[in-house]
Amino acid sequence: MKPETAAKKLGVYLPATPESFRGSAITREQFAALQSEPPTWLADLRRDGPHPRDVVARKLGVSTSGLARAGVTDALTTEQIRELLAAPPEWLVRERATQAAVRSENTRVKQQRAQKSARSDKTARGDRRA
């Protein structure tokens, strides 16, 4: 697989990986070895960063779109993420609230669909007690 794909699957920021990783294709066997026994550079990147945008967004509890709206375009280290969480700027508070509202709405819609599906299943079986 391409280094970009492998980095994404490993959850690391490609430009921070060693040149040997970025410069050649990764076989399935190599990828499996990286997952099962990560080398020091991979463990360090996962722990300290810099992290790719999707990882930064997840750690901050916002969407990647929220990062873009806030103007966060660079990869962030674990320490930078901790600093943001310790003293959240206004944009982070706003985006976390937005993300919480989205999750709540998704849960509500999922429950509503499940109830509707259960009602239609009972109707299809001829169970009129529902």
C-alpha positions as protocol buffer text, in pm:
chain_id: "A"
residue {
  index: 1
  type: MET
  ca { x: 0 y: 0 z: 0 }
}
residue {
  index: 2
  type: LYS
  ca { x: 103 y: 359 z: -42 }
}
residue {
  index: 3
  type: PRO
  ca { x: 277 y: 530 z: 250 }
}
residue {
  index: 4
  type: GLU
  ca { x: -15 y: 780 z: 270 }
}
residue {
  index: 5
  type: THR
  ca { x: -263 y: 496 z: 319 }
}
residue {
  index: 6
  type: ALA
  ca { x: -45 y: 318 z: 574 }
}
residue {
  index: 7
  type: ALA
  ca { x: 8 y: 640 z: 772 }
}
residue {
  index: 8
  type: LYS
  ca { x: -365 y: 704 z: 777 }
}
residue {
  index: 9
  type: LYS
  ca { x: -440 y: 350 z: 894 }
}
residue {
  index: 10
  type: LEU
  ca { x: -170 y: 378 z: 1160 }
}
residue {
  index: 11
  type: GLY
  ca { x: -303 y: 717 z: 1273 }
}
residue {
  index: 12
  type: VAL
  ca { x: 20 y: 909 z: 1221 }
}
residue {
  index: 13
  type: TYR
  ca { x: 114 y: 1229 z: 1041 }
}
residue {
  index: 14
  type: LEU
  ca { x: 296 y: 1123 z: 723 }
}
residue {
  index: 15
  type: PRO
  ca { x: 547 y: 1414 z: 705 }
}
residue {
  index: 16
  type: ALA
  ca { x: 667 y: 1323 z: 1057 }
}
residue {
  index: 17
  type: THR
  ca { x: 746 y: 962 z: 961 }
}
residue {
  index: 18
  type: PRO
  ca { x: 1100 y: 855 z: 867 }
}
residue {
  index: 19
  type: GLU
  ca { x: 1205 y: 888 z: 505 }
}
residue {
  index: 20
  type: SER
  ca { x: 1235 y: 510 z: 480 }
}
residue {
  index: 21
  type: PHE
  ca { x: 862 y: 484 z: 555 }
}
residue {
  index: 22
  type: ARG
  ca { x: 759 y: 767 z: 320 }
}
residue {
  index: 23
  type: GLY
  ca { x: 980 y: 656 z: 35 }
}
residue {
  index: 24
  type: SER
  ca { x: 848 y: 312 z: -48 }
}
residue {
  index: 25
  type: ALA
  ca { x: 533 y: 104 z: -65 }
}
residue {
  index: 26
  type: ILE
  ca { x: 441 y: -97 z: 244 }
}
residue {
  index: 27
  type: THR
  ca { x: 347 y: -461 z: 205 }
}
residue {
  index: 28
  type: ARG
  ca { x: 67 y: -619 z: 406 }
}
residue {
  index: 29
  type: GLU
  ca { x: 327 y: -813 z: 603 }
}
residue {
  index: 30
  type: GLN
  ca { x: 522 y: -496 z: 686 }
}
residue {
  index: 31
  type: PHE
  ca { x: 200 y: -320 z: 785 }
}
residue {
  index: 32
  type: ALA
  ca { x: 99 y: -609 z: 1010 }
}
residue {
  index: 33
  type: ALA
  ca { x: 442 y: -599 z: 1172 }
}
residue {
  index: 34
  type: LEU
  ca { x: 409 y: -222 z: 1229 }
}
residue {
  index: 35
  type: GLN
  ca { x: 75 y: -281 z: 1401 }
}
residue {
  index: 36
  type: SER
  ca { x: 178 y: -578 z: 1614 }
}
residue {
  index: 37
  type: GLU
  ca { x: 525 y: -457 z: 1712 }
}
residue {
  index: 38
  type: PRO
  ca { x: 548 y: -83 z: 1647 }
}
residue {
  index: 39
  type: PRO
  ca { x: 903 y: 49 z: 1614 }
}
residue {
  index: 40
  type: THR
  ca { x: 1016 y: 327 z: 1847 }
}
residue {
  index: 41
  type: TRP
  ca { x: 949 y: 603 z: 1593 }
}
residue {
  index: 42
  type: LEU
  ca { x: 588 y: 487 z: 1549 }
}
residue {
  index: 43
  type: ALA
  ca { x: 524 y: 458 z: 1923 }
}
residue {
  index: 44
  type: ASP
  ca { x: 673 y: 806 z: 1973 }
}
residue {
  index: 45
  type: LEU
  ca { x: 458 y: 957 z: 1697 }
}
residue {
  index: 46
  type: ARG
  ca { x: 142 y: 799 z: 1833 }
}
residue {
  index: 47
  type: ARG
  ca { x: 221 y: 920 z: 2184 }
}
residue {
  index: 48
  type: ASP
  ca { x: 370 y: 1266 z: 2124 }
}
residue {
  index: 49
  type: GLY
  ca { x: 266 y: 1365 z: 1771 }
}
residue {
  index: 50
  type: PRO
  ca { x: 251 y: 1563 z: 1562 }
}
residue {
  index: 51
  type: HIS
  ca { x: -91 y: 1414 z: 1497 }
}
residue {
  index: 52
  type: PRO
  ca { x: -296 y: 1425 z: 1173 }
}
residue {
  index: 53
  type: ARG
  ca { x: -610 y: 1639 z: 1165 }
}
residue {
  index: 54
  type: ASP
  ca { x: -853 y: 1353 z: 1227 }
}
residue {
  index: 55
  type: VAL
  ca { x: -663 y: 1247 z: 1540 }
}
residue {
  index: 56
  type: VAL
  ca { x: -640 y: 1609 z: 1660 }
}
residue {
  index: 57
  type: ALA
  ca { x: -1014 y: 1652 z: 1607 }
}
residue {
  index: 58
  type: ARG
  ca { x: -1093 y: 1332 z: 1797 }
}
residue {
  index: 59
  type: LYS
  ca { x: -866 y: 1424 z: 2088 }
}
residue {
  index: 60
  type: LEU
  ca { x: -1022 y: 1771 z: 2110 }
}
residue {
  index: 61
  type: GLY
  ca { x: -1376 y: 1636 z: 2078 }
}
residue {
  index: 62
  type: VAL
  ca { x: -1459 y: 1833 z: 1763 }
}
residue {
  index: 63
  type: SER
  ca { x: -1504 y: 1759 z: 1394 }
}
residue {
  index: 64
  type: THR
  ca { x: -1238 y: 1813 z: 1130 }
}
residue {
  index: 65
  type: SER
  ca { x: -1472 y: 2078 z: 987 }
}
residue {
  index: 66
  type: GLY
  ca { x: -1465 y: 2246 z: 1327 }
}
residue {
  index: 67
  type: LEU
  ca { x: -1086 y: 2258 z: 1312 }
}
residue {
  index: 68
  type: ALA
  ca { x: -1107 y: 2416 z: 967 }
}
residue {
  index: 69
  type: ARG
  ca { x: -1359 y: 2676 z: 1086 }
}
residue {
  index: 70
  type: ALA
  ca { x: -1122 y: 2762 z: 1369 }
}
residue {
  index: 71
  type: GLY
  ca { x: -830 y: 2798 z: 1129 }
}
residue {
  index: 72
  type: VAL
  ca { x: -636 y: 2503 z: 1270 }
}
residue {
  index: 73
  type: THR
  ca { x: -459 y: 2374 z: 962 }
}
residue {
  index: 74
  type: ASP
  ca { x: -135 y: 2240 z: 1106 }
}
residue {
  index: 75
  type: ALA
  ca { x: -73 y: 1910 z: 1278 }
}
residue {
  index: 76
  type: LEU
  ca { x: -61 y: 1946 z: 1656 }
}
residue {
  index: 77
  type: THR
  ca { x: 149 y: 1767 z: 1914 }
}
residue {
  index: 78
  type: THR
  ca { x: 5 y: 1598 z: 2220 }
}
residue {
  index: 79
  type: GLU
  ca { x: 140 y: 1883 z: 2433 }
}
residue {
  index: 80
  type: GLN
  ca { x: -35 y: 2146 z: 2219 }
}
residue {
  index: 81
  type: ILE
  ca { x: -359 y: 1949 z: 2244 }
}
residue {
  index: 82
  type: ARG
  ca { x: -324 y: 1929 z: 2624 }
}
residue {
  index: 83
  type: GLU
  ca { x: -270 y: 2305 z: 2639 }
}
residue {
  index: 84
  type: LEU
  ca { x: -585 y: 2368 z: 2435 }
}
residue {
  index: 85
  type: LEU
  ca { x: -786 y: 2136 z: 2660 }
}
residue {
  index: 86
  type: ALA
  ca { x: -644 y: 2292 z: 2978 }
}
residue {
  index: 87
  type: ALA
  ca { x: -740 y: 2645 z: 2874 }
}
residue {
  index: 88
  type: PRO
  ca { x: -992 y: 2607 z: 2592 }
}
residue {
  index: 89
  type: PRO
  ca { x: -1023 y: 2904 z: 2361 }
}
residue {
  index: 90
  type: GLU
  ca { x: -1370 y: 3027 z: 2268 }
}
residue {
  index: 91
  type: TRP
  ca { x: -1366 y: 2845 z: 1933 }
}
residue {
  index: 92
  type: LEU
  ca { x: -1297 y: 2512 z: 2104 }
}
residue {
  index: 93
  type: VAL
  ca { x: -1581 y: 2557 z: 2352 }
}
residue {
  index: 94
  type: ARG
  ca { x: -1817 y: 2648 z: 2066 }
}
residue {
  index: 95
  type: GLU
  ca { x: -1706 y: 2358 z: 1843 }
}
residue {
  index: 96
  type: ARG
  ca { x: -1731 y: 2105 z: 2127 }
}
residue {
  index: 97
  type: ALA
  ca { x: -2086 y: 2223 z: 2195 }
}
residue {
  index: 98
  type: THR
  ca { x: -2166 y: 2191 z: 1825 }
}
residue {
  index: 99
  type: GLN
  ca { x: -2021 y: 1840 z: 1817 }
}
residue {
  index: 100
  type: ALA
  ca { x: -2221 y: 1740 z: 2127 }
}
residue {
  index: 101
  type: ALA
  ca { x: -2541 y: 1870 z: 1965 }
}
residue {
  index: 102
  type: VAL
  ca { x: -2468 y: 1674 z: 1647 }
}
residue {
  index: 103
  type: ARG
  ca { x: -2409 y: 1355 z: 1844 }
}
residue {
  index: 104
  type: SER
  ca { x: -2729 y: 1409 z: 2041 }
}
residue {
  index: 105
  type: GLU
  ca { x: -2930 y: 1463 z: 1723 }
}
residue {
  index: 106
  type: ASN
  ca { x: -2777 y: 1154 z: 1561 }
}
residue {
  index: 107
  type: THR
  ca { x: -2874 y: 948 z: 1865 }
}
residue {
  index: 108
  type: ARG
  ca { x: -3228 y: 1085 z: 1857 }
}
residue {
  index: 109
  type: VAL
  ca { x: -3269 y: 1009 z: 1486 }
}
residue {
  index: 110
  type: LYS
  ca { x: -3126 y: 658 z: 1531 }
}
residue {
  index: 111
  type: GLN
  ca { x: -3372 y: 585 z: 1813 }
}
residue {
  index: 112
  type: GLN
  ca { x: -3659 y: 727 z: 1612 }
}
residue {
  index: 113
  type: ARG
  ca { x: -3573 y: 506 z: 1315 }
}
residue {
  index: 114
  type: ALA
  ca { x: -3542 y: 200 z: 1537 }
}
residue {
  index: 115
  type: GLN
  ca { x: -3888 y: 266 z: 1685 }
}
residue {
  index: 116
  type: LYS
  ca { x: -4036 y: 317 z: 1341 }
}
residue {
  index: 117
  type: SER
  ca { x: -3875 y: -3 z: 1217 }
}
residue {
  index: 118
  type: ALA
  ca { x: -4006 y: -197 z: 1518 }
}
residue {
  index: 119
  type: ARG
  ca { x: -4358 y: -67 z: 1456 }
}
residue {
  index: 120
  type: SER
  ca { x: -4346 y: -161 z: 1088 }
}
residue {
  index: 121
  type: ASP
  ca { x: -4214 y: -508 z: 1176 }
}
residue {
  index: 122
  type: LYS
  ca { x: -4506 y: -564 z: 1412 }
}
residue {
  index: 123
  type: THR
  ca { x: -4751 y: -442 z: 1148 }
}
residue {
  index: 124
  type: ALA
  ca { x: -4598 y: -674 z: 887 }
}
residue {
  index: 125
  type: ARG
  ca { x: -4637 y: -970 z: 1125 }
}
residue {
  index: 126
  type: GLY
  ca { x: -5000 y: -879 z: 1189 }
}
residue {
  index: 127
  type: ASP
  ca { x: -4939 y: -791 z: 1555 }
}
residue {
  index: 128
  type: ARG
  ca { x: -5190 y: -514 z: 1622 }
}
residue {
  index: 129
  type: ARG
  ca { x: -5114 y: -477 z: 1993 }
}
residue {
  index: 130
  type: ALA
  ca { x: -4834 y: -225 z: 1925 }
}
